[in-house]
Amino acid sequence: MDTTTRNPSPLREELLPFVIRPAVAEEDLRKAADIRHRAYARHVPEFAASLLEPEPEDYDDGSLVLLAEAKLDGSPVGTMRIQTNSGNPLKLEQSLRLPGWLAGTSLAEATRLGVEQSAVGRIVRMALFKAYYFFCLDAAIDWMVITARKPLDRIYEGLLFQDVLPGGALVPMHHVGNMPHRVMAFSVPDADRNWVAVQHPLYQFMVQTVHPDIRLPEMVTPRFAARHAAQEPRRVEYLM
């Protein structure tokens, strides 16, 4: 993919006070579980009690658990799990039937997002979303999909996610303790054009800035590596 054609503005490099990488070892997954539990405990303590340990889904071949670690001391400051429908239905499909316009498309669902409650928390969340977006570009995903409870759904609305169900109907999500969530989707192929059209304030961060601390090439599982090898190089070079 020729990125210079789509993004004529020169790229700048920005270092972050943390590193985002895949959680591979058991210690990594326990760090992810720790930040996940603490983040959920602030808002839904009863459900958070079930998140003290890594979950079976963390070990699935089709899953990537991202871990953000502070450079200062290696402490966990954020996490996100990405699961695709390349082998199995998404977790949200346990709770609703996706509409026809998503049928037959490649999907990636982000779950278990958690960030440290500190000044760095917002930038960690943005960087995790960037990692999610670039993973989807690299894996040729059509739609990013999420479930969000109120008021966190406004964050995704601001990122130009659209409602999957009419009127933003809330659905009890089985994989999130049956709490009502809004289901939203984001078109990966249209992202660049849509962000430019509205002059989105995050466009520079998402597209025009190189973040070496977001280590996308290492996030590809064997399943995605095989698929990646058969495709032309994508925009992974932004994050090397």
LUMGU-142303 format. One line per 2 residues: number of its first residue (from 1); their letters; for each residue x, y, z of N, C-alpha, C. Coordinates in nm, 3 decimals, decimal comma. Layout:
<sites>
NUM) a) X:Y:Z:X:Y:Z:X:Y:Z  ...
</sites>
This chain:
<sites>
1) md) 0,085:-0,120:0,000:0,000:0,000:0,000:0,088:0,124:0,000  0,062:0,218:-0,089:0,142:0,340:-0,098:0,087:0,443:-0,001
3) tt) 0,150:0,456:0,115:0,100:0,547:0,217:0,129:0,692:0,184  0,232:0,718:0,104:0,266:0,857:0,073:0,158:0,922:-0,013
5) tr) 0,089:0,843:-0,092:-0,018:0,898:-0,174:-0,135:0,944:-0,089  -0,168:0,865:0,012:-0,285:0,897:0,094:-0,252:1,002:0,200
7) np) -0,127:1,006:0,243:-0,089:1,093:0,353:0,030:1,179:0,313  0,005:1,286:0,238:0,115:1,367:0,187:0,191:1,442:0,295
9) sp) 0,132:1,466:0,410:0,201:1,538:0,516:0,316:1,453:0,570  0,430:1,517:0,597:0,543:1,440:0,649:0,513:1,380:0,785
11) lr) 0,564:1,260:0,808:0,543:1,194:0,936:0,640:1,248:1,040  0,594:1,252:1,162:0,683:1,288:1,272:0,688:1,171:1,368
13) ee) 0,794:1,162:1,446:0,809:1,054:1,542:0,784:1,105:1,682  0,716:1,024:1,762:0,685:1,061:1,899:0,707:0,940:1,989
15) ll) 0,785:0,959:2,094:0,805:0,854:2,192:0,702:0,867:2,302  0,661:0,753:2,356:0,560:0,748:2,461:0,627:0,707:2,593
17) pf) 0,566:0,740:2,706:0,624:0,699:2,835:0,595:0,553:2,870  0,544:0,479:2,776:0,511:0,338:2,795:0,532:0,265:2,664
19) vi) 0,532:0,134:2,671:0,544:0,048:2,554:0,420:-0,039:2,544  0,367:-0,052:2,424:0,256:-0,145:2,399:0,312:-0,263:2,321
21) rp) 0,287:-0,382:2,373:0,337:-0,504:2,311:0,239:-0,617:2,338  0,254:-0,730:2,269:0,166:-0,843:2,297:0,200:-0,908:2,430
23) av) 0,099:-0,949:2,502:0,119:-1,028:2,623:0,139:-1,173:2,578  0,259:-1,222:2,594:0,294:-1,355:2,543:0,314:-1,454:2,657
25) ae) 0,400:-1,419:2,751:0,431:-1,508:2,863:0,319:-1,504:2,966  0,317:-1,601:3,053:0,216:-1,605:3,159:0,224:-1,481:3,248
27) ed) 0,346:-1,435:3,275:0,362:-1,313:3,355:0,297:-1,193:3,287  0,309:-1,187:3,154:0,246:-1,079:3,079:0,094:-1,082:3,096
29) lr) 0,037:-1,201:3,083:-0,108:-1,215:3,094:-0,157:-1,181:3,235  -0,075:-1,211:3,334:-0,113:-1,176:3,471:-0,106:-1,026:3,493
31) ka) -0,011:-0,960:3,430:-0,006:-0,814:3,435:-0,131:-0,755:3,369  -0,170:-0,812:3,255:-0,290:-0,765:3,186:-0,413:-0,787:3,273
33) ad) -0,421:-0,902:3,337:-0,535:-0,930:3,424:-0,538:-0,834:3,542  -0,423:-0,796:3,592:-0,416:-0,704:3,705:-0,471:-0,567:3,669
35) ir) -0,426:-0,510:3,559:-0,475:-0,376:3,520:-0,622:-0,385:3,478  -0,660:-0,495:3,415:-0,799:-0,518:3,375:-0,890:-0,520:3,498
37) hr) -0,849:-0,596:3,599:-0,929:-0,605:3,721:-0,942:-0,470:3,790  -0,831:-0,398:3,803:-0,834:-0,269:3,873:-0,919:-0,166:3,798
39) ay) -0,914:-0,169:3,665:-0,993:-0,074:3,587:-1,143:-0,102:3,601  -1,181:-0,230:3,592:-1,323:-0,265:3,604:-1,374:-0,245:3,747
41) ar) -1,286:-0,265:3,845:-1,327:-0,252:3,986:-1,371:-0,110:4,020  -1,323:-0,013:3,945:-1,361:0,126:3,973:-1,507:0,152:3,939
43) hv) -1,563:0,073:3,847:-1,699:0,102:3,798:-1,796:-0,015:3,820  -1,748:-0,137:3,803:-1,835:-0,254:3,817:-1,764:-0,358:3,904
45) pe) -1,752:-0,330:4,034:-1,673:-0,416:4,123:-1,720:-0,561:4,128  -1,850:-0,585:4,119:-1,898:-0,723:4,126:-1,847:-0,803:4,007
47) fa) -1,854:-0,745:3,887:-1,804:-0,815:3,769:-1,652:-0,824:3,772  -1,586:-0,722:3,825:-1,440:-0,721:3,830:-1,384:-0,838:3,909
49) as) -1,462:-0,887:4,005:-1,417:-1,000:4,086:-1,389:-1,124:4,002  -1,449:-1,131:3,882:-1,427:-1,246:3,794:-1,305:-1,229:3,705
51) ll) -1,236:-1,115:3,718:-1,125:-1,083:3,628:-0,990:-1,084:3,697  -0,981:-1,149:3,810:-0,855:-1,150:3,884:-0,746:-1,232:3,814
53) ep) -0,787:-1,330:3,735:-0,693:-1,418:3,667:-0,710:-1,404:3,515  -0,609:-1,442:3,438:-0,626:-1,447:3,292:-0,745:-1,535:3,256
55) ep) -0,815:-1,500:3,149:-0,933:-1,574:3,105:-0,895:-1,675:2,997  -0,976:-1,780:2,979:-0,946:-1,878:2,873:-0,931:-1,812:2,735
57) ed) -1,008:-1,709:2,709:-1,001:-1,641:2,579:-0,865:-1,575:2,556  -0,793:-1,545:2,663:-0,661:-1,484:2,648:-0,563:-1,578:2,578
59) yd) -0,591:-1,708:2,584:-0,500:-1,808:2,529:-0,544:-1,856:2,390  -0,659:-1,810:2,342:-0,709:-1,855:2,212:-0,614:-1,815:2,101
61) dg) -0,604:-1,901:2,000:-0,516:-1,874:1,886:-0,558:-1,748:1,812  -0,686:-1,718:1,812:-0,735:-1,600:1,741:-0,738:-1,474:1,824
63) sl) -0,672:-1,475:1,940:-0,673:-1,359:2,030:-0,536:-1,295:2,039  -0,537:-1,165:2,055:-0,417:-1,090:2,088:-0,446:-1,008:2,212
65) vl) -0,370:-1,028:2,316:-0,382:-0,945:2,436:-0,270:-0,843:2,432  -0,306:-0,716:2,428:-0,207:-0,609:2,427:-0,181:-0,563:2,569
67) la) -0,057:-0,536:2,597:-0,017:-0,491:2,730:0,063:-0,363:2,717  0,020:-0,259:2,789:0,096:-0,134:2,796:0,171:-0,131:2,928
69) ea) 0,303:-0,113:2,921:0,387:-0,112:3,041:0,463:0,020:3,050  0,468:0,077:3,169:0,544:0,199:3,192:0,692:0,173:3,170
71) kl) 0,759:0,264:3,099:0,902:0,249:3,077:0,979:0,264:3,208  0,926:0,342:3,299:0,997:0,371:3,424:1,022:0,247:3,507
73) dg) 0,918:0,164:3,525:0,932:0,049:3,614:0,868:-0,079:3,563  0,816:-0,077:3,440:0,755:-0,197:3,384:0,618:-0,231:3,437
75) sp) 0,560:-0,140:3,515:0,427:-0,167:3,570:0,321:-0,158:3,461  0,214:-0,239:3,471:0,109:-0,234:3,368:0,026:-0,107:3,380
77) vg) 0,003:-0,040:3,268:-0,077:0,083:3,267:-0,197:0,073:3,173  -0,208:-0,038:3,100:-0,323:-0,054:3,012:-0,323:-0,189:2,943
79) tm) -0,439:-0,231:2,898:-0,451:-0,358:2,826:-0,575:-0,357:2,738  -0,574:-0,443:2,638:-0,689:-0,464:2,549:-0,674:-0,602:2,487
81) ri) -0,786:-0,670:2,468:-0,783:-0,799:2,397:-0,853:-0,782:2,263  -0,790:-0,831:2,158:-0,848:-0,827:2,024:-0,877:-0,969:1,980
83) qt) -1,000:-0,992:1,935:-1,039:-1,123:1,884:-1,104:-1,105:1,748  -1,071:-1,192:1,654:-1,129:-1,183:1,520:-1,227:-1,298:1,497
85) ns) -1,303:-1,286:1,391:-1,397:-1,393:1,355:-1,339:-1,485:1,248  -1,206:-1,490:1,238:-1,143:-1,573:1,135:-1,164:-1,722:1,161
87) gn) -1,181:-1,760:1,288:-1,202:-1,901:1,319:-1,332:-1,928:1,392  -1,370:-1,837:1,481:-1,490:-1,854:1,562:-1,569:-1,724:1,565
89) pl) -1,699:-1,732:1,597:-1,779:-1,609:1,611:-1,723:-1,521:1,722  -1,750:-1,392:1,713:-1,707:-1,299:1,815:-1,785:-1,324:1,945
91) kl) -1,728:-1,280:2,056:-1,795:-1,296:2,184:-1,930:-1,223:2,187  -1,938:-1,107:2,123:-2,064:-1,033:2,125:-2,175:-1,108:2,054
93) eq) -2,139:-1,203:1,966:-2,240:-1,279:1,894:-2,310:-1,382:1,983  -2,261:-1,398:2,105:-2,334:-1,480:2,203:-2,460:-1,408:2,250
95) sl) -2,465:-1,277:2,228:-2,573:-1,195:2,284:-2,664:-1,133:2,180  -2,621:-1,128:2,055:-2,707:-1,072:1,951:-2,668:-1,128:1,815
97) rl) -2,761:-1,119:1,723:-2,734:-1,158:1,586:-2,697:-1,034:1,508  -2,579:-1,036:1,446:-2,532:-0,919:1,374:-2,619:-0,894:1,251
99) pg) -2,641:-0,768:1,214:-2,723:-0,737:1,097:-2,656:-0,781:0,967  -2,736:-0,787:0,862:-2,688:-0,838:0,734:-2,571:-0,763:0,675
101) wl) -2,560:-0,632:0,701:-2,451:-0,557:0,639:-2,314:-0,592:0,695  -2,313:-0,666:0,807:-2,186:-0,715:0,860:-2,161:-0,862:0,827
103) ag) -2,261:-0,927:0,769:-2,249:-1,069:0,735:-2,142:-1,088:0,627  -2,061:-1,189:0,645:-1,960:-1,219:0,545:-1,840:-1,127:0,545
105) ts) -1,829:-1,040:0,644:-1,715:-0,949:0,651:-1,617:-0,997:0,758  -1,495:-0,952:0,749:-1,396:-0,984:0,853:-1,409:-0,882:0,964
107) la) -1,417:-0,932:1,088:-1,443:-0,848:1,204:-1,336:-0,871:1,310  -1,310:-0,766:1,385:-1,221:-0,776:1,502:-1,287:-0,701:1,617
109) ea) -1,307:-0,772:1,727:-1,372:-0,714:1,844:-1,267:-0,683:1,951  -1,272:-0,564:2,005:-1,186:-0,527:2,118:-1,265:-0,543:2,247
111) tr) -1,208:-0,616:2,341:-1,272:-0,638:2,470:-1,170:-0,615:2,581  -1,222:-0,612:2,702:-1,139:-0,604:2,823:-1,040:-0,487:2,820
113) lg) -1,087:-0,372:2,771:-1,004:-0,252:2,774:-0,995:-0,201:2,917  -0,874:-0,176:2,960:-0,853:-0,120:3,093:-0,728:-0,034:3,093
115) ve) -0,735:0,083:3,154:-0,619:0,171:3,163:-0,603:0,223:3,305  -0,481:0,260:3,335:-0,449:0,315:3,466:-0,525:0,446:3,488
117) qs) -0,575:0,466:3,610:-0,644:0,590:3,644:-0,540:0,694:3,687  -0,482:0,760:3,587:-0,378:0,859:3,613:-0,373:0,954:3,495
119) av) -0,282:1,049:3,501:-0,270:1,147:3,393:-0,235:1,081:3,260  -0,167:0,966:3,265:-0,126:0,899:3,143:-0,237:0,811:3,086
121) gr) -0,345:0,791:3,162:-0,449:0,698:3,120:-0,511:0,730:2,985  -0,536:0,856:2,958:-0,602:0,893:2,831:-0,511:0,861:2,712
123) iv) -0,383:0,892:2,722:-0,293:0,865:2,610:-0,272:0,716:2,593  -0,275:0,639:2,703:-0,267:0,493:2,692:-0,386:0,440:2,614
125) rm) -0,506:0,490:2,645:-0,626:0,445:2,574:-0,617:0,478:2,426  -0,571:0,597:2,392:-0,556:0,636:2,252:-0,455:0,547:2,181
127) al) -0,345:0,517:2,248:-0,241:0,435:2,186:-0,288:0,291:2,167  -0,366:0,239:2,262:-0,422:0,105:2,245:-0,519:0,102:2,127
129) fk) -0,597:0,208:2,112:-0,687:0,213:1,997:-0,608:0,218:1,868  -0,496:0,294:1,867:-0,413:0,299:1,748:-0,357:0,161:1,716
131) ay) -0,311:0,089:1,818:-0,260:-0,046:1,796:-0,370:-0,136:1,739  -0,489:-0,125:1,792:-0,606:-0,200:1,744:-0,632:-0,168:1,596
133) yf) -0,632:-0,041:1,562:-0,658:0,002:1,425:-0,551:-0,050:1,330  -0,424:-0,038:1,366:-0,318:-0,083:1,277:-0,312:-0,235:1,268
135) fc) -0,346:-0,303:1,376:-0,358:-0,448:1,366:-0,463:-0,485:1,261  -0,577:-0,415:1,264:-0,685:-0,444:1,169:-0,643:-0,413:1,026
137) ld) -0,567:-0,306:1,006:-0,513:-0,279:0,873:-0,424:-0,393:0,826  -0,336:-0,437:0,913:-0,240:-0,540:0,877:-0,308:-0,674:0,850
139) aa) -0,414:-0,703:0,923:-0,485:-0,830:0,907:-0,600:-0,821:0,806  -0,611:-0,709:0,735:-0,717:-0,689:0,634:-0,856:-0,708:0,693
141) id) -0,877:-0,651:0,810:-1,008:-0,656:0,876:-1,098:-0,548:0,816  -1,224:-0,583:0,792:-1,320:-0,487:0,737:-1,378:-0,394:0,843
143) wm) -1,414:-0,452:0,958:-1,484:-0,374:1,061:-1,426:-0,401:1,199  -1,398:-0,294:1,271:-1,368:-0,302:1,413:-1,503:-0,292:1,485
145) vi) -1,527:-0,378:1,581:-1,654:-0,375:1,653:-1,627:-0,377:1,804  -1,709:-0,305:1,876:-1,693:-0,297:2,021:-1,831:-0,297:2,086
147) ta) -1,833:-0,329:2,213:-1,952:-0,307:2,295:-1,912:-0,211:2,405  -1,994:-0,111:2,430:-1,958:-0,009:2,528:-2,078:0,025:2,614
149) rk) -2,054:0,033:2,743:-2,161:0,077:2,832:-2,156:0,228:2,845  -2,266:0,285:2,880:-2,271:0,429:2,900:-2,200:0,466:3,029
151) pl) -2,125:0,579:3,031:-2,109:0,680:2,926:-1,989:0,657:2,836  -1,922:0,539:2,848:-1,802:0,516:2,769:-1,830:0,507:2,619
153) dr) -1,956:0,485:2,583:-1,990:0,479:2,441:-1,961:0,610:2,370  -1,959:0,721:2,444:-1,933:0,851:2,382:-1,791:0,861:2,329
155) iy) -1,699:0,787:2,391:-1,562:0,786:2,343:-1,557:0,731:2,200  -1,626:0,620:2,178:-1,625:0,557:2,046:-1,708:0,637:1,946
157) eg) -1,812:0,699:1,993:-1,889:0,788:1,906:-1,799:0,900:1,854  -1,715:0,952:1,942:-1,622:1,057:1,902:-1,518:1,010:1,803
159) ll) -1,490:0,880:1,803:-1,394:0,822:1,708:-1,459:0,783:1,576  -1,589:0,812:1,563:-1,669:0,789:1,442:-1,716:0,644:1,428
161) fq) -1,723:0,570:1,538:-1,792:0,441:1,534:-1,940:0,466:1,510  -2,007:0,373:1,444:-2,149:0,384:1,416:-2,226:0,273:1,487
163) dv) -2,353:0,296:1,510:-2,434:0,197:1,578:-2,460:0,077:1,488  -2,450:-0,042:1,546:-2,483:-0,165:1,475:-2,634:-0,188:1,478
165) lp) -2,698:-0,151:1,588:-2,842:-0,166:1,602:-2,911:-0,031:1,591  -3,031:-0,025:1,536:-3,101:0,102:1,520:-3,115:0,176:1,653
167) gg) -3,088:0,305:1,648:-3,108:0,389:1,765:-3,011:0,366:1,878  -2,904:0,292:1,851:-2,808:0,265:1,957:-2,866:0,182:2,071
169) al) -2,954:0,088:2,037:-3,018:0,006:2,139:-2,915:-0,065:2,226  -2,945:-0,072:2,355:-2,856:-0,139:2,450:-2,893:-0,287:2,459
171) vp) -2,790:-0,371:2,461:-2,810:-0,516:2,465:-2,734:-0,573:2,583  -2,799:-0,655:2,667:-2,725:-0,722:2,774:-2,619:-0,815:2,713
173) mh) -2,495:-0,796:2,751:-2,384:-0,873:2,694:-2,343:-0,985:2,788  -2,355:-1,108:2,737:-2,325:-1,225:2,817:-2,180:-1,225:2,865
175) hv) -2,086:-1,182:2,778:-1,945:-1,188:2,814:-1,901:-1,069:2,899  -1,996:-0,981:2,934:-1,965:-0,869:3,023:-2,068:-0,868:3,136
177) gn) -2,093:-0,983:3,193:-2,181:-0,992:3,308:-2,325:-0,954:3,281  -2,370:-0,966:3,154:-2,506:-0,931:3,113:-2,541:-0,784:3,136
179) mp) -2,440:-0,700:3,145:-2,465:-0,556:3,155:-2,504:-0,500:3,018  -2,599:-0,406:3,014:-2,642:-0,348:2,886:-2,528:-0,269:2,820
181) hr) -2,504:-0,298:2,694:-2,400:-0,232:2,617:-2,453:-0,186:2,482  -2,395:-0,079:2,433:-2,421:-0,031:2,298:-2,321:-0,099:2,205
183) vm) -2,367:-0,151:2,093:-2,282:-0,222:1,998:-2,250:-0,128:1,882  -2,119:-0,111:1,855:-2,077:-0,012:1,756:-1,971:-0,070:1,665
185) af) -1,964:-0,017:1,543:-1,870:-0,067:1,442:-1,798:0,048:1,373  -1,681:0,018:1,321:-1,595:0,119:1,259:-1,535:0,059:1,133
187) sv) -1,556:0,123:1,019:-1,506:0,071:0,891:-1,356:0,100:0,878  -1,277:-0,006:0,874:-1,131:0,011:0,865:-1,090:0,070:0,729
189) pd) -1,141:0,019:0,616:-1,099:0,077:0,487:-1,137:0,224:0,471  -1,244:0,269:0,536:-1,290:0,407:0,520:-1,235:0,502:0,625
191) ad) -1,159:0,451:0,720:-1,117:0,532:0,834:-1,040:0,656:0,793  -0,937:0,639:0,712:-0,852:0,752:0,674:-0,935:0,861:0,608
193) rn) -1,017:0,823:0,511:-1,099:0,921:0,439:-1,198:0,990:0,531  -1,260:0,914:0,619:-1,360:0,972:0,710:-1,296:1,068:0,810
195) wv) -1,179:1,034:0,862:-1,112:1,123:0,956:-1,071:1,254:0,889  -1,022:1,242:0,765:-0,982:1,363:0,692:-1,104:1,450:0,663
197) av) -1,216:1,388:0,627:-1,336:1,463:0,589:-1,387:1,552:0,702  -1,372:1,505:0,826:-1,422:1,583:0,940:-1,310:1,656:1,013
199) qh) -1,188:1,649:0,957:-1,072:1,710:1,021:-1,061:1,664:1,167  -1,062:1,533:1,183:-1,065:1,477:1,317:-0,939:1,515:1,395
201) pl) -0,955:1,559:1,519:-0,839:1,604:1,597:-0,737:1,494:1,627  -0,778:1,367:1,616:-0,685:1,257:1,643:-0,615:1,207:1,516
203) yq) -0,642:1,269:1,402:-0,585:1,219:1,277:-0,432:1,223:1,280  -0,378:1,331:1,331:-0,232:1,341:1,336:-0,173:1,230:1,422
205) fm) -0,233:1,206:1,538:-0,184:1,101:1,628:-0,198:0,964:1,563  -0,310:0,939:1,499:-0,339:0,807:1,446:-0,261:0,775:1,319
207) vq) -0,246:0,872:1,231:-0,196:0,843:1,097:-0,063:0,912:1,066  -0,047:1,033:1,111:0,069:1,112:1,069:0,184:1,110:1,168
209) tv) 0,174:1,029:1,273:0,279:1,021:1,373:0,328:0,878:1,386  0,459:0,860:1,384:0,520:0,729:1,407:0,540:0,710:1,556
211) hp) 0,489:0,600:1,609:0,506:0,567:1,750:0,585:0,436:1,761  0,718:0,443:1,772:0,798:0,320:1,780:0,764:0,235:1,902
213) di) 0,703:0,295:2,003:0,672:0,219:2,124:0,546:0,135:2,110  0,476:0,147:1,998:0,364:0,058:1,968:0,420:-0,048:1,873
215) rl) 0,436:-0,168:1,923:0,513:-0,269:1,852:0,423:-0,364:1,774  0,367:-0,314:1,669:0,271:-0,390:1,590:0,328:-0,516:1,526
217) pe) 0,448:-0,514:1,466:0,493:-0,637:1,399:0,498:-0,757:1,491  0,524:-0,737:1,619:0,532:-0,849:1,711:0,395:-0,898:1,757
219) mv) 0,289:-0,829:1,717:0,156:-0,864:1,766:0,088:-0,969:1,681  0,152:-1,012:1,571:0,084:-1,103:1,480:0,101:-1,247:1,525
221) tp) -0,010:-1,318:1,548:-0,006:-1,458:1,587:0,028:-1,544:1,465  0,062:-1,672:1,483:0,094:-1,757:1,367:-0,015:-1,756:1,261
223) rf) -0,141:-1,756:1,304:-0,251:-1,757:1,206:-0,246:-1,632:1,119  -0,226:-1,517:1,182:-0,221:-1,393:1,106:-0,090:-1,380:1,030
225) aa) 0,017:-1,438:1,083:0,146:-1,431:1,016:0,138:-1,501:0,880  0,071:-1,616:0,876:0,058:-1,688:0,751:-0,021:-1,606:0,650
227) rh) -0,126:-1,541:0,697:-0,207:-1,458:0,609:-0,127:-1,337:0,563  -0,051:-1,279:0,655:0,028:-1,161:0,625:0,133:-1,192:0,518
229) aa) 0,193:-1,312:0,526:0,299:-1,347:0,433:0,248:-1,356:0,290  0,119:-1,382:0,274:0,061:-1,396:0,141:0,012:-1,265:0,082
231) qe) 0,024:-1,156:0,159:-0,026:-1,027:0,115:0,088:-0,931:0,089  0,060:-0,824:0,017:0,158:-0,717:0,002:0,178:-0,649:0,137
233) pr) 0,298:-0,595:0,162:0,319:-0,523:0,288:0,219:-0,411:0,305  0,167:-0,398:0,430:0,068:-0,294:0,457:0,134:-0,184:0,537
235) rv) 0,058:-0,109:0,612:0,110:0,009:0,676:0,182:-0,019:0,808  0,225:-0,144:0,823:0,297:-0,183:0,943:0,422:-0,099:0,963
237) ey) 0,481:-0,047:0,853:0,606:0,025:0,866:0,592:0,151:0,951  0,473:0,200:0,968:0,452:0,318:1,054:0,498:0,291:1,196
239) lm) 0,488:0,167:1,242:0,508:0,138:1,382:0,638:0,063:1,409  0,721:0,042:1,312:0,846:-0,029:1,336:0,944:0,060:1,412
</sites>
